[in-house]
Amino acid sequence: MRTRIGEKQCLALILVLAFFARAATALAFQFQPVSDYAGYEHMAVNLLAGRGLVEGGNSAFLSAGYPLFVLAPVFAVCGHHLLAALLANAVLCTVSGWLIYLIAKEAGAGRPGRLLSVGIYAIYLPSWIYAAYLAKENLMTPLMLGVVLLSLRCVRNPSARIAVSVGAVLGLLAITGNAGLALTPMLAIALAMSPLSVPEKLARLGLAGLVAVLVVAPWLVRNYQAVGAPVLNTNGGFNLYLGNNPAADGMFISIADTPRGATWQQLRKQGEVAANNTLKAEALAWIRRNPARFLTLSFQKAALFWMPPIHEGEGPQSKGEALTRLAWLAQYLLICGAAVAGMACRRLRTPNTGLIWLAILGYTAVHMIFYVIYRYREPIMPLLIILAALVIDFLISDKKFATIAR
């Protein structure tokens, strides 16, 4: 007699697979931190050494959430070991898998769709690779998924507890990667769709906003004391300038390759806030002088953001890397193709799937303003995976219905 494995047991097995796949990748590669990755490591190490959350002479340039909430606690417990931090990334990815399952359930997926959504994520190769880097996206992903899940629950049950929870997650997301705040309109519209009266909806939105501010407030106070301004970070103007200057091409470019390159080091001596504000002003001035170019460049950035992964890595490719990139390309095309195809099905055009698409579009819009790095796309890919799983779930259930009807 066959025993059917329960859904919870299947979910647990998939999550275990997700963890060990990422842990094995981290163990195999252990990429040494460079650039921003090294910056996050230095911030955590300096904090534990009593020097504060600083890196490379900057006090608030990089977002603080990942080194503050992940790296510093891990290093405090396990010592300054890269592998320990990478295993923490594997745990975060496993949490993301669980949240994907819950969002798929909230979006109306049946048992196959719910398990398929987390199953696809478990074998999604980029999330394996980025787990082997000290990248803030490892923390951004579960936080963004948390905002999406709680926003969807606001549609049917916008309780004060949910408002407090989503506000807290938004606050953590603001400190970790403020591009994720592009999901805020999703929360507002979800509340607008809820059965509450208008005053109650506004009260819930206000409560979420208040909690988010309370979570962020200590960091703003710290930055006011450290750099003289209550900012989340001092890279907003820098990033805006890199994406909007005469040399901009839509992708990340070095400040050395912009008109500011020759005077950048001199500008930095004026302080983080002054340099940030100067670059912001220059970017906005360029946008006002070149509105048509800005608009064209913005759509070019959207295309680059969602361009299939056909780019090559650094240096000559091994056969293993070439096969991995080919598998990644196949996964990407299948996920995006199925997700987009779902828009043609009336039964899948629900308020919840509409909200998920809104989150995807909002996050894309942020990068249309700044610039594109391919890893920035990864925190939003789980939502495409959920939409793709919904389509496959629909096809499976529709086939079963047709079989029963015959």
JOBELKA-V791473 format. One record per pair of residues at least 12 apart in sequence whose ideal C-beta (glycine too) atoms are under 6 Angstrom apart, sorted by the first residue. I is the first residue (numbers start at 1). J is the second residue. Records with the same first field share a line. If there is no record, write none. Layout:
BEGIN
I = J ; J
END
This chain:
BEGIN
7 = 111
10 = 115
11 = 101
14 = 118 ; 119 ; 122
15 = 94 ; 97
17 = 122
18 = 94 ; 97 ; 122
19 = 90 ; 94
21 = 128
22 = 90 ; 93 ; 128 ; 131
23 = 87 ; 90
25 = 128 ; 132
26 = 86 ; 131 ; 132
29 = 132
30 = 82
31 = 132 ; 133
33 = 134
37 = 133 ; 134
39 = 55 ; 62
40 = 66 ; 67 ; 134
41 = 134
42 = 55
43 = 55 ; 67
44 = 67 ; 71 ; 72 ; 75
47 = 72
48 = 72 ; 75 ; 76
58 = 272
59 = 226 ; 227
60 = 223 ; 227 ; 233 ; 234
61 = 234 ; 235
63 = 136 ; 176 ; 177 ; 233
64 = 175
65 = 175 ; 176
66 = 136 ; 139 ; 176
70 = 88 ; 139
71 = 85
74 = 88
86 = 132
89 = 131 ; 138
90 = 131
92 = 138 ; 139 ; 142
93 = 127 ; 131
95 = 142
96 = 141 ; 142 ; 145
97 = 118 ; 121
99 = 142 ; 145 ; 149
100 = 117 ; 118 ; 121 ; 382
101 = 114 ; 118
102 = 149
103 = 148 ; 149 ; 386
104 = 117 ; 386 ; 389
106 = 152
107 = 352
109 = 390 ; 393
110 = 393 ; 397
112 = 393 ; 396
113 = 389 ; 390 ; 393
116 = 389 ; 392
117 = 385 ; 386 ; 389
120 = 385
121 = 382 ; 385
125 = 328
126 = 378
130 = 378
136 = 176 ; 177
137 = 375 ; 378 ; 379
139 = 176
140 = 176 ; 177 ; 180 ; 379
141 = 379
143 = 169 ; 172 ; 173
144 = 180 ; 379
146 = 169
147 = 169 ; 183
148 = 359
150 = 162 ; 165 ; 166
151 = 186 ; 187 ; 190
152 = 352
154 = 190 ; 191 ; 194
155 = 190 ; 193 ; 194
158 = 191 ; 194 ; 196 ; 204
163 = 204 ; 207 ; 208
164 = 211
166 = 208
167 = 208 ; 211 ; 212
168 = 211 ; 215
170 = 212
171 = 212 ; 215 ; 216
174 = 216 ; 232
175 = 219
178 = 232
179 = 366
182 = 362 ; 363 ; 366
183 = 359
185 = 362
186 = 355 ; 358 ; 359
190 = 355
191 = 204 ; 205
193 = 351
227 = 272 ; 273
228 = 273
229 = 273
234 = 272 ; 273 ; 276
237 = 276 ; 277 ; 279 ; 280
238 = 276 ; 279
239 = 370
240 = 280 ; 283
241 = 279 ; 282 ; 283
242 = 371
243 = 370 ; 371
244 = 283 ; 286 ; 287
245 = 258 ; 286
246 = 259
250 = 300 ; 301 ; 304 ; 372
251 = 372
252 = 371 ; 373
298 = 368
301 = 367 ; 368 ; 372
302 = 364 ; 368
304 = 372
305 = 364 ; 367 ; 372 ; 377
308 = 329 ; 332
309 = 328 ; 329 ; 332
335 = 384 ; 385 ; 388
336 = 384
338 = 388 ; 391
339 = 384 ; 387 ; 388
341 = 391
342 = 387 ; 391
348 = 390 ; 394
356 = 383
360 = 380 ; 383
363 = 380
END
